[in-house]
Amino acid sequence: MLPPHATGRMEFFDPNASNRDVTLPTAATGMTFVILNFGDNVEILTVKDAAAATVQVLLNGQWIRVVYDGTAWQELGSSGLA
């Protein structure tokens, strides 16, 4: 789980040859994160909220910027996502 005090930071993840989950914290309005999958194989990062609902799935080289709007995590920007 990402720590709440890390808001506003870019988080770089190398799944290290396995698919992994990244869990966003229980949030306060305006909390933001940029998450990047920089693995070197076919490794998937699944970004989830604190209730374990999938926010987005990131393949190698993809990133997402999310913000908490007071109700849910919303995507502000991304690369290479469908």
Secondary structure, 3 states (H helix, E strand, C coil): CCCHHHCCCEEEECCCCCCEEEECCCCCCCCEEEEEECCCCCCCEEEECCCCCEEEEECCCCEEEEEECCCCEEEEEEECCC
